[in-house]
Amino acid sequence: MHQVNLQEAETHLAELIEEAAAGEEVIITRNDGTSFKIVPLGGIEARPKFGSARGLVKMSDDFDEPLADFEEYAP
């Protein structure tokens, strides 16, 4: 755990952020005794975009036709 006061945090913010990103707990304390913790947020996961696979999937013209292998099971 790394604890610094607010003035020191202002001058070394980039370094403190790198420490927090590496997994170290960083605490910043104000003069009135209030403390704050720098915590890395989880990465944003990419969500698939609707329609992004358009044109990549092809279906044959006889897709809905019964299969010859299953004729004996058909009613």
PDB file of N, CA, C and O in Angstrom:
ATOM      1  N   MET A   1       0.844  -1.174   0.000  1.00  0.00           N
ATOM      2  CA  MET A   1       0.000   0.000   0.000  1.00  0.00           C
ATOM      3  C   MET A   1       0.889   1.235   0.000  1.00  0.00           C
ATOM      4  O   MET A   1       1.853   1.325   0.760  1.00  0.00           O
ATOM      5  N   HIS A   2       0.553   2.173  -0.855  1.00  0.00           N
ATOM      6  CA  HIS A   2       1.301   3.412  -0.981  1.00  0.00           C
ATOM      7  C   HIS A   2       0.376   4.561  -0.582  1.00  0.00           C
ATOM      8  O   HIS A   2      -0.674   4.755  -1.195  1.00  0.00           O
ATOM      9  N   GLN A   3       0.758   5.319   0.438  1.00  0.00           N
ATOM     10  CA  GLN A   3      -0.085   6.411   0.913  1.00  0.00           C
ATOM     11  C   GLN A   3       0.676   7.724   0.735  1.00  0.00           C
ATOM     12  O   GLN A   3       1.828   7.853   1.148  1.00  0.00           O
ATOM     13  N   VAL A   4       0.000   8.704   0.106  1.00  0.00           N
ATOM     14  CA  VAL A   4       0.622  10.013  -0.135  1.00  0.00           C
ATOM     15  C   VAL A   4      -0.365  11.108   0.236  1.00  0.00           C
ATOM     16  O   VAL A   4      -1.572  10.875   0.312  1.00  0.00           O
ATOM     17  N   ASN A   5       0.166  12.309   0.467  1.00  0.00           N
ATOM     18  CA  ASN A   5      -0.738  13.433   0.725  1.00  0.00           C
ATOM     19  C   ASN A   5      -1.147  14.063  -0.601  1.00  0.00           C
ATOM     20  O   ASN A   5      -0.585  13.743  -1.648  1.00  0.00           O
ATOM     21  N   LEU A   6      -2.112  14.942  -0.551  1.00  0.00           N
ATOM     22  CA  LEU A   6      -2.692  15.508  -1.760  1.00  0.00           C
ATOM     23  C   LEU A   6      -1.673  16.292  -2.587  1.00  0.00           C
ATOM     24  O   LEU A   6      -1.681  16.198  -3.815  1.00  0.00           O
ATOM     25  N   GLN A   7      -0.808  17.052  -1.949  1.00  0.00           N
ATOM     26  CA  GLN A   7       0.178  17.833  -2.685  1.00  0.00           C
ATOM     27  C   GLN A   7       1.142  16.938  -3.450  1.00  0.00           C
ATOM     28  O   GLN A   7       1.478  17.214  -4.602  1.00  0.00           O
ATOM     29  N   GLU A   8       1.585  15.866  -2.805  1.00  0.00           N
ATOM     30  CA  GLU A   8       2.488  14.931  -3.475  1.00  0.00           C
ATOM     31  C   GLU A   8       1.767  14.221  -4.634  1.00  0.00           C
ATOM     32  O   GLU A   8       2.358  13.977  -5.686  1.00  0.00           O
ATOM     33  N   ALA A   9       0.493  13.897  -4.424  1.00  0.00           N
ATOM     34  CA  ALA A   9      -0.285  13.227  -5.472  1.00  0.00           C
ATOM     35  C   ALA A   9      -0.441  14.122  -6.691  1.00  0.00           C
ATOM     36  O   ALA A   9      -0.433  13.628  -7.818  1.00  0.00           O
ATOM     37  N   GLU A  10      -0.584  15.437  -6.489  1.00  0.00           N
ATOM     38  CA  GLU A  10      -0.714  16.370  -7.611  1.00  0.00           C
ATOM     39  C   GLU A  10       0.529  16.369  -8.486  1.00  0.00           C
ATOM     40  O   GLU A  10       0.429  16.490  -9.707  1.00  0.00           O
ATOM     41  N   THR A  11       1.687  16.234  -7.880  1.00  0.00           N
ATOM     42  CA  THR A  11       2.928  16.285  -8.653  1.00  0.00           C
ATOM     43  C   THR A  11       3.310  14.935  -9.254  1.00  0.00           C
ATOM     44  O   THR A  11       4.059  14.891 -10.230  1.00  0.00           O
ATOM     45  N   HIS A  12       2.810  13.836  -8.693  1.00  0.00           N
ATOM     46  CA  HIS A  12       3.192  12.502  -9.153  1.00  0.00           C
ATOM     47  C   HIS A  12       1.984  11.670  -9.587  1.00  0.00           C
ATOM     48  O   HIS A  12       2.002  10.446  -9.452  1.00  0.00           O
ATOM     49  N   LEU A  13       0.947  12.308 -10.099  1.00  0.00           N
ATOM     50  CA  LEU A  13      -0.286  11.596 -10.433  1.00  0.00           C
ATOM     51  C   LEU A  13      -0.064  10.488 -11.459  1.00  0.00           C
ATOM     52  O   LEU A  13      -0.581   9.383 -11.288  1.00  0.00           O
ATOM     53  N   ALA A  14       0.676  10.754 -12.498  1.00  0.00           N
ATOM     54  CA  ALA A  14       0.911   9.743 -13.535  1.00  0.00           C
ATOM     55  C   ALA A  14       1.594   8.505 -12.951  1.00  0.00           C
ATOM     56  O   ALA A  14       1.239   7.380 -13.304  1.00  0.00           O
ATOM     57  N   GLU A  15       2.554   8.700 -12.079  1.00  0.00           N
ATOM     58  CA  GLU A  15       3.248   7.571 -11.446  1.00  0.00           C
ATOM     59  C   GLU A  15       2.311   6.790 -10.541  1.00  0.00           C
ATOM     60  O   GLU A  15       2.360   5.561 -10.509  1.00  0.00           O
ATOM     61  N   LEU A  16       1.457   7.496  -9.803  1.00  0.00           N
ATOM     62  CA  LEU A  16       0.516   6.835  -8.908  1.00  0.00           C
ATOM     63  C   LEU A  16      -0.502   6.008  -9.692  1.00  0.00           C
ATOM     64  O   LEU A  16      -0.887   4.919  -9.266  1.00  0.00           O
ATOM     65  N   ILE A  17      -0.927   6.527 -10.824  1.00  0.00           N
ATOM     66  CA  ILE A  17      -1.861   5.786 -11.669  1.00  0.00           C
ATOM     67  C   ILE A  17      -1.213   4.512 -12.194  1.00  0.00           C
ATOM     68  O   ILE A  17      -1.860   3.466 -12.242  1.00  0.00           O
ATOM     69  N   GLU A  18       0.052   4.585 -12.586  1.00  0.00           N
ATOM     70  CA  GLU A  18       0.760   3.394 -13.047  1.00  0.00           C
ATOM     71  C   GLU A  18       0.890   2.362 -11.931  1.00  0.00           C
ATOM     72  O   GLU A  18       0.776   1.162 -12.183  1.00  0.00           O
ATOM     73  N   GLU A  19       1.125   2.814 -10.707  1.00  0.00           N
ATOM     74  CA  GLU A  19       1.210   1.894  -9.572  1.00  0.00           C
ATOM     75  C   GLU A  19      -0.135   1.200  -9.349  1.00  0.00           C
ATOM     76  O   GLU A  19      -0.183  -0.009  -9.120  1.00  0.00           O
ATOM     77  N   ALA A  20      -1.219   1.963  -9.416  1.00  0.00           N
ATOM     78  CA  ALA A  20      -2.548   1.385  -9.231  1.00  0.00           C
ATOM     79  C   ALA A  20      -2.861   0.392 -10.345  1.00  0.00           C
ATOM     80  O   ALA A  20      -3.469  -0.648 -10.093  1.00  0.00           O
ATOM     81  N   ALA A  21      -2.452   0.702 -11.572  1.00  0.00           N
ATOM     82  CA  ALA A  21      -2.679  -0.196 -12.700  1.00  0.00           C
ATOM     83  C   ALA A  21      -1.910  -1.503 -12.526  1.00  0.00           C
ATOM     84  O   ALA A  21      -2.343  -2.550 -13.007  1.00  0.00           O
ATOM     85  N   ALA A  22      -0.785  -1.444 -11.848  1.00  0.00           N
ATOM     86  CA  ALA A  22       0.028  -2.636 -11.603  1.00  0.00           C
ATOM     87  C   ALA A  22      -0.508  -3.462 -10.436  1.00  0.00           C
ATOM     88  O   ALA A  22       0.030  -4.528 -10.136  1.00  0.00           O
ATOM     89  N   GLY A  23      -1.573  -2.977  -9.771  1.00  0.00           N
ATOM     90  CA  GLY A  23      -2.187  -3.738  -8.690  1.00  0.00           C
ATOM     91  C   GLY A  23      -1.868  -3.246  -7.298  1.00  0.00           C
ATOM     92  O   GLY A  23      -2.376  -3.799  -6.323  1.00  0.00           O
ATOM     93  N   GLU A  24      -1.043  -2.224  -7.178  1.00  0.00           N
ATOM     94  CA  GLU A  24      -0.718  -1.704  -5.853  1.00  0.00           C
ATOM     95  C   GLU A  24      -1.826  -0.768  -5.386  1.00  0.00           C
ATOM     96  O   GLU A  24      -2.384  -0.012  -6.180  1.00  0.00           O
ATOM     97  N   GLU A  25      -2.138  -0.822  -4.105  1.00  0.00           N
ATOM     98  CA  GLU A  25      -3.158   0.043  -3.537  1.00  0.00           C
ATOM     99  C   GLU A  25      -2.544   1.423  -3.279  1.00  0.00           C
ATOM    100  O   GLU A  25      -1.515   1.538  -2.614  1.00  0.00           O
ATOM    101  N   VAL A  26      -3.191   2.472  -3.816  1.00  0.00           N
ATOM    102  CA  VAL A  26      -2.696   3.835  -3.661  1.00  0.00           C
ATOM    103  C   VAL A  26      -3.751   4.639  -2.917  1.00  0.00           C
ATOM    104  O   VAL A  26      -4.899   4.725  -3.353  1.00  0.00           O
ATOM    105  N   ILE A  27      -3.354   5.235  -1.782  1.00  0.00           N
ATOM    106  CA  ILE A  27      -4.248   6.030  -0.956  1.00  0.00           C
ATOM    107  C   ILE A  27      -3.757   7.474  -0.968  1.00  0.00           C
ATOM    108  O   ILE A  27      -2.577   7.739  -0.741  1.00  0.00           O
ATOM    109  N   ILE A  28      -4.684   8.414  -1.239  1.00  0.00           N
ATOM    110  CA  ILE A  28      -4.379   9.842  -1.197  1.00  0.00           C
ATOM    111  C   ILE A  28      -5.114  10.433  -0.014  1.00  0.00           C
ATOM    112  O   ILE A  28      -6.315  10.218   0.142  1.00  0.00           O
ATOM    113  N   THR A  29      -4.400  11.182   0.826  1.00  0.00           N
ATOM    114  CA  THR A  29      -4.989  11.758   2.026  1.00  0.00           C
ATOM    115  C   THR A  29      -4.946  13.278   1.960  1.00  0.00           C
ATOM    116  O   THR A  29      -3.909  13.875   1.670  1.00  0.00           O
ATOM    117  N   ARG A  30      -6.107  13.899   2.237  1.00  0.00           N
ATOM    118  CA  ARG A  30      -6.173  15.364   2.300  1.00  0.00           C
ATOM    119  C   ARG A  30      -5.746  15.845   3.682  1.00  0.00           C
ATOM    120  O   ARG A  30      -5.574  15.049   4.605  1.00  0.00           O
ATOM    121  N   ASN A  31      -5.578  17.158   3.811  1.00  0.00           N
ATOM    122  CA  ASN A  31      -5.166  17.751   5.089  1.00  0.00           C
ATOM    123  C   ASN A  31      -6.196  17.522   6.192  1.00  0.00           C
ATOM    124  O   ASN A  31      -5.829  17.437   7.364  1.00  0.00           O
ATOM    125  N   ASP A  32      -7.490  17.419   5.836  1.00  0.00           N
ATOM    126  CA  ASP A  32      -8.526  17.223   6.846  1.00  0.00           C
ATOM    127  C   ASP A  32      -8.660  15.758   7.263  1.00  0.00           C
ATOM    128  O   ASP A  32      -9.527  15.430   8.073  1.00  0.00           O
ATOM    129  N   GLY A  33      -7.816  14.869   6.726  1.00  0.00           N
ATOM    130  CA  GLY A  33      -7.821  13.469   7.110  1.00  0.00           C
ATOM    131  C   GLY A  33      -8.650  12.574   6.213  1.00  0.00           C
ATOM    132  O   GLY A  33      -8.629  11.355   6.384  1.00  0.00           O
ATOM    133  N   THR A  34      -9.380  13.136   5.262  1.00  0.00           N
ATOM    134  CA  THR A  34     -10.172  12.328   4.338  1.00  0.00           C
ATOM    135  C   THR A  34      -9.242  11.594   3.388  1.00  0.00           C
ATOM    136  O   THR A  34      -8.294  12.170   2.855  1.00  0.00           O
ATOM    137  N   SER A  35      -9.527  10.307   3.183  1.00  0.00           N
ATOM    138  CA  SER A  35      -8.675   9.486   2.325  1.00  0.00           C
ATOM    139  C   SER A  35      -9.448   9.030   1.092  1.00  0.00           C
ATOM    140  O   SER A  35     -10.666   8.854   1.124  1.00  0.00           O
ATOM    141  N   PHE A  36      -8.700   8.842   0.001  1.00  0.00           N
ATOM    142  CA  PHE A  36      -9.255   8.384  -1.263  1.00  0.00           C
ATOM    143  C   PHE A  36      -8.346   7.301  -1.814  1.00  0.00           C
ATOM    144  O   PHE A  36      -7.126   7.358  -1.658  1.00  0.00           O
ATOM    145  N   LYS A  37      -8.953   6.309  -2.463  1.00  0.00           N
ATOM    146  CA  LYS A  37      -8.177   5.215  -3.029  1.00  0.00           C
ATOM    147  C   LYS A  37      -8.253   5.272  -4.555  1.00  0.00           C
ATOM    148  O   LYS A  37      -9.333   5.446  -5.120  1.00  0.00           O
ATOM    149  N   ILE A  38      -7.110   5.126  -5.218  1.00  0.00           N
ATOM    150  CA  ILE A  38      -7.078   5.035  -6.682  1.00  0.00           C
ATOM    151  C   ILE A  38      -7.247   3.562  -7.036  1.00  0.00           C
ATOM    152  O   ILE A  38      -6.469   2.708  -6.609  1.00  0.00           O
ATOM    153  N   VAL A  39      -8.284   3.285  -7.828  1.00  0.00           N
ATOM    154  CA  VAL A  39      -8.607   1.913  -8.201  1.00  0.00           C
ATOM    155  C   VAL A  39      -8.756   1.837  -9.715  1.00  0.00           C
ATOM    156  O   VAL A  39      -9.473   2.654 -10.292  1.00  0.00           O
ATOM    157  N   PRO A  40      -8.105   0.883 -10.378  1.00  0.00           N
ATOM    158  CA  PRO A  40      -8.291   0.755 -11.828  1.00  0.00           C
ATOM    159  C   PRO A  40      -9.670   0.177 -12.139  1.00  0.00           C
ATOM    160  O   PRO A  40     -10.119  -0.758 -11.477  1.00  0.00           O
ATOM    161  N   LEU A  41     -10.322   0.724 -13.123  1.00  0.00           N
ATOM    162  CA  LEU A  41     -11.597   0.193 -13.581  1.00  0.00           C
ATOM    163  C   LEU A  41     -11.345  -0.918 -14.572  1.00  0.00           C
ATOM    164  O   LEU A  41     -10.327  -0.924 -15.264  1.00  0.00           O
ATOM    165  N   GLY A  42     -12.269  -1.859 -14.645  1.00  0.00           N
ATOM    166  CA  GLY A  42     -12.135  -2.959 -15.596  1.00  0.00           C
ATOM    167  C   GLY A  42     -12.203  -2.439 -17.024  1.00  0.00           C
ATOM    168  O   GLY A  42     -12.822  -1.409 -17.291  1.00  0.00           O
ATOM    169  N   GLY A  43     -11.575  -3.142 -17.918  1.00  0.00           N
ATOM    170  CA  GLY A  43     -11.606  -2.752 -19.321  1.00  0.00           C
ATOM    171  C   GLY A  43     -13.005  -2.848 -19.911  1.00  0.00           C
ATOM    172  O   GLY A  43     -13.826  -3.646 -19.460  1.00  0.00           O
ATOM    173  N   ILE A  44     -13.257  -2.066 -20.874  1.00  0.00           N
ATOM    174  CA  ILE A  44     -14.549  -2.074 -21.532  1.00  0.00           C
ATOM    175  C   ILE A  44     -14.535  -3.169 -22.593  1.00  0.00           C
ATOM    176  O   ILE A  44     -13.688  -3.190 -23.486  1.00  0.00           O
ATOM    177  N   GLU A  45     -15.500  -4.075 -22.466  1.00  0.00           N
ATOM    178  CA  GLU A  45     -15.571  -5.162 -23.427  1.00  0.00           C
ATOM    179  C   GLU A  45     -16.313  -4.699 -24.672  1.00  0.00           C
ATOM    180  O   GLU A  45     -17.333  -4.015 -24.594  1.00  0.00           O
ATOM    181  N   ALA A  46     -15.787  -5.083 -25.796  1.00  0.00           N
ATOM    182  CA  ALA A  46     -16.431  -4.717 -27.053  1.00  0.00           C
ATOM    183  C   ALA A  46     -17.712  -5.526 -27.219  1.00  0.00           C
ATOM    184  O   ALA A  46     -17.727  -6.736 -26.993  1.00  0.00           O
ATOM    185  N   ARG A  47     -18.772  -4.854 -27.610  1.00  0.00           N
ATOM    186  CA  ARG A  47     -20.041  -5.523 -27.870  1.00  0.00           C
ATOM    187  C   ARG A  47     -20.186  -5.675 -29.374  1.00  0.00           C
ATOM    188  O   ARG A  47     -19.825  -4.774 -30.131  1.00  0.00           O
ATOM    189  N   PRO A  48     -20.716  -6.818 -29.811  1.00  0.00           N
ATOM    190  CA  PRO A  48     -20.884  -7.004 -31.251  1.00  0.00           C
ATOM    191  C   PRO A  48     -21.875  -5.982 -31.811  1.00  0.00           C
ATOM    192  O   PRO A  48     -22.886  -5.663 -31.185  1.00  0.00           O
ATOM    193  N   LYS A  49     -21.567  -5.494 -32.966  1.00  0.00           N
ATOM    194  CA  LYS A  49     -22.435  -4.514 -33.619  1.00  0.00           C
ATOM    195  C   LYS A  49     -23.452  -5.260 -34.476  1.00  0.00           C
ATOM    196  O   LYS A  49     -23.091  -6.127 -35.273  1.00  0.00           O
ATOM    197  N   PHE A  50     -24.728  -4.915 -34.303  1.00  0.00           N
ATOM    198  CA  PHE A  50     -25.792  -5.575 -35.036  1.00  0.00           C
ATOM    199  C   PHE A  50     -25.553  -5.413 -36.539  1.00  0.00           C
ATOM    200  O   PHE A  50     -25.338  -4.304 -37.027  1.00  0.00           O
ATOM    201  N   GLY A  51     -25.595  -6.518 -37.253  1.00  0.00           N
ATOM    202  CA  GLY A  51     -25.417  -6.496 -38.702  1.00  0.00           C
ATOM    203  C   GLY A  51     -23.974  -6.549 -39.159  1.00  0.00           C
ATOM    204  O   GLY A  51     -23.709  -6.430 -40.355  1.00  0.00           O
ATOM    205  N   SER A  52     -23.033  -6.724 -38.242  1.00  0.00           N
ATOM    206  CA  SER A  52     -21.622  -6.697 -38.636  1.00  0.00           C
ATOM    207  C   SER A  52     -21.206  -7.937 -39.436  1.00  0.00           C
ATOM    208  O   SER A  52     -20.161  -7.911 -40.086  1.00  0.00           O
ATOM    209  N   ALA A  53     -21.991  -9.022 -39.409  1.00  0.00           N
ATOM    210  CA  ALA A  53     -21.651 -10.228 -40.157  1.00  0.00           C
ATOM    211  C   ALA A  53     -22.421 -10.318 -41.475  1.00  0.00           C
ATOM    212  O   ALA A  53     -22.419 -11.361 -42.129  1.00  0.00           O
ATOM    213  N   ARG A  54     -23.071  -9.238 -41.857  1.00  0.00           N
ATOM    214  CA  ARG A  54     -23.850  -9.249 -43.097  1.00  0.00           C
ATOM    215  C   ARG A  54     -22.944  -9.613 -44.276  1.00  0.00           C
ATOM    216  O   ARG A  54     -21.862  -9.051 -44.450  1.00  0.00           O
ATOM    217  N   GLY A  55     -23.412 -10.557 -45.069  1.00  0.00           N
ATOM    218  CA  GLY A  55     -22.663 -10.986 -46.241  1.00  0.00           C
ATOM    219  C   GLY A  55     -21.661 -12.089 -45.971  1.00  0.00           C
ATOM    220  O   GLY A  55     -21.079 -12.630 -46.911  1.00  0.00           O
ATOM    221  N   LEU A  56     -21.443 -12.438 -44.713  1.00  0.00           N
ATOM    222  CA  LEU A  56     -20.469 -13.476 -44.382  1.00  0.00           C
ATOM    223  C   LEU A  56     -21.102 -14.857 -44.290  1.00  0.00           C
ATOM    224  O   LEU A  56     -20.404 -15.864 -44.410  1.00  0.00           O
ATOM    225  N   VAL A  57     -22.420 -14.922 -44.077  1.00  0.00           N
ATOM    226  CA  VAL A  57     -23.111 -16.198 -43.938  1.00  0.00           C
ATOM    227  C   VAL A  57     -23.917 -16.455 -45.202  1.00  0.00           C
ATOM    228  O   VAL A  57     -24.690 -15.606 -45.646  1.00  0.00           O
ATOM    229  N   LYS A  58     -23.727 -17.628 -45.770  1.00  0.00           N
ATOM    230  CA  LYS A  58     -24.454 -17.983 -47.000  1.00  0.00           C
ATOM    231  C   LYS A  58     -25.249 -19.256 -46.749  1.00  0.00           C
ATOM    232  O   LYS A  58     -24.746 -20.200 -46.140  1.00  0.00           O
ATOM    233  N   MET A  59     -26.498 -19.280 -47.222  1.00  0.00           N
ATOM    234  CA  MET A  59     -27.363 -20.453 -47.084  1.00  0.00           C
ATOM    235  C   MET A  59     -27.715 -20.947 -48.479  1.00  0.00           C
ATOM    236  O   MET A  59     -27.945 -20.156 -49.394  1.00  0.00           O
ATOM    237  N   SER A  60     -27.753 -22.250 -48.624  1.00  0.00           N
ATOM    238  CA  SER A  60     -28.091 -22.816 -49.932  1.00  0.00           C
ATOM    239  C   SER A  60     -29.585 -22.624 -50.209  1.00  0.00           C
ATOM    240  O   SER A  60     -30.382 -22.442 -49.288  1.00  0.00           O
ATOM    241  N   ASP A  61     -29.945 -22.668 -51.484  1.00  0.00           N
ATOM    242  CA  ASP A  61     -31.338 -22.459 -51.873  1.00  0.00           C
ATOM    243  C   ASP A  61     -32.251 -23.563 -51.348  1.00  0.00           C
ATOM    244  O   ASP A  61     -33.433 -23.320 -51.104  1.00  0.00           O
ATOM    245  N   ASP A  62     -31.721 -24.772 -51.170  1.00  0.00           N
ATOM    246  CA  ASP A  62     -32.547 -25.882 -50.699  1.00  0.00           C
ATOM    247  C   ASP A  62     -32.431 -26.090 -49.183  1.00  0.00           C
ATOM    248  O   ASP A  62     -32.587 -27.212 -48.702  1.00  0.00           O
ATOM    249  N   PHE A  63     -32.167 -25.053 -48.454  1.00  0.00           N
ATOM    250  CA  PHE A  63     -31.971 -25.144 -47.005  1.00  0.00           C
ATOM    251  C   PHE A  63     -33.179 -25.769 -46.303  1.00  0.00           C
ATOM    252  O   PHE A  63     -33.009 -26.581 -45.393  1.00  0.00           O
ATOM    253  N   ASP A  64     -34.399 -25.399 -46.716  1.00  0.00           N
ATOM    254  CA  ASP A  64     -35.612 -25.877 -46.065  1.00  0.00           C
ATOM    255  C   ASP A  64     -36.109 -27.225 -46.586  1.00  0.00           C
ATOM    256  O   ASP A  64     -37.087 -27.760 -46.063  1.00  0.00           O
ATOM    257  N   GLU A  65     -35.470 -27.769 -47.582  1.00  0.00           N
ATOM    258  CA  GLU A  65     -35.899 -29.040 -48.149  1.00  0.00           C
ATOM    259  C   GLU A  65     -35.564 -30.182 -47.189  1.00  0.00           C
ATOM    260  O   GLU A  65     -34.567 -30.111 -46.469  1.00  0.00           O
ATOM    261  N   PRO A  66     -36.389 -31.236 -47.172  1.00  0.00           N
ATOM    262  CA  PRO A  66     -36.082 -32.370 -46.298  1.00  0.00           C
ATOM    263  C   PRO A  66     -34.803 -33.079 -46.756  1.00  0.00           C
ATOM    264  O   PRO A  66     -34.501 -33.136 -47.947  1.00  0.00           O
ATOM    265  N   LEU A  67     -34.079 -33.604 -45.805  1.00  0.00           N
ATOM    266  CA  LEU A  67     -32.843 -34.322 -46.108  1.00  0.00           C
ATOM    267  C   LEU A  67     -33.161 -35.754 -46.518  1.00  0.00           C
ATOM    268  O   LEU A  67     -34.067 -36.378 -45.966  1.00  0.00           O
ATOM    269  N   ALA A  68     -32.421 -36.264 -47.478  1.00  0.00           N
ATOM    270  CA  ALA A  68     -32.643 -37.622 -47.972  1.00  0.00           C
ATOM    271  C   ALA A  68     -32.371 -38.661 -46.885  1.00  0.00           C
ATOM    272  O   ALA A  68     -33.035 -39.697 -46.862  1.00  0.00           O
ATOM    273  N   ASP A  69     -31.441 -38.424 -46.006  1.00  0.00           N
ATOM    274  CA  ASP A  69     -31.089 -39.350 -44.946  1.00  0.00           C
ATOM    275  C   ASP A  69     -32.199 -39.534 -43.914  1.00  0.00           C
ATOM    276  O   ASP A  69     -32.200 -40.523 -43.181  1.00  0.00           O
ATOM    277  N   PHE A  70     -33.143 -38.597 -43.847  1.00  0.00           N
ATOM    278  CA  PHE A  70     -34.179 -38.650 -42.837  1.00  0.00           C
ATOM    279  C   PHE A  70     -35.574 -38.963 -43.398  1.00  0.00           C
ATOM    280  O   PHE A  70     -36.575 -38.747 -42.715  1.00  0.00           O
ATOM    281  N   GLU A  71     -35.644 -39.462 -44.613  1.00  0.00           N
ATOM    282  CA  GLU A  71     -36.930 -39.762 -45.230  1.00  0.00           C
ATOM    283  C   GLU A  71     -37.704 -40.803 -44.441  1.00  0.00           C
ATOM    284  O   GLU A  71     -38.927 -40.707 -44.340  1.00  0.00           O
ATOM    285  N   GLU A  72     -37.016 -41.810 -43.873  1.00  0.00           N
ATOM    286  CA  GLU A  72     -37.713 -42.848 -43.129  1.00  0.00           C
ATOM    287  C   GLU A  72     -38.331 -42.337 -41.832  1.00  0.00           C
ATOM    288  O   GLU A  72     -39.221 -42.988 -41.285  1.00  0.00           O
ATOM    289  N   TYR A  73     -37.877 -41.173 -41.319  1.00  0.00           N
ATOM    290  CA  TYR A  73     -38.435 -40.605 -40.103  1.00  0.00           C
ATOM    291  C   TYR A  73     -39.571 -39.619 -40.377  1.00  0.00           C
ATOM    292  O   TYR A  73     -40.298 -39.245 -39.457  1.00  0.00           O
ATOM    293  N   ALA A  74     -39.729 -39.201 -41.615  1.00  0.00           N
ATOM    294  CA  ALA A  74     -40.732 -38.210 -41.970  1.00  0.00           C
ATOM    295  C   ALA A  74     -42.128 -38.847 -41.927  1.00  0.00           C
ATOM    296  O   ALA A  74     -42.271 -40.038 -42.206  1.00  0.00           O
ATOM    297  N   PRO A  75     -43.142 -38.074 -41.584  1.00  0.00           N
ATOM    298  CA  PRO A  75     -44.502 -38.611 -41.516  1.00  0.00           C
ATOM    299  C   PRO A  75     -45.076 -38.917 -42.878  1.00  0.00           C
ATOM    300  O   PRO A  75     -46.214 -39.375 -42.980  1.00  0.00           O
TER     301      PRO A  75
END
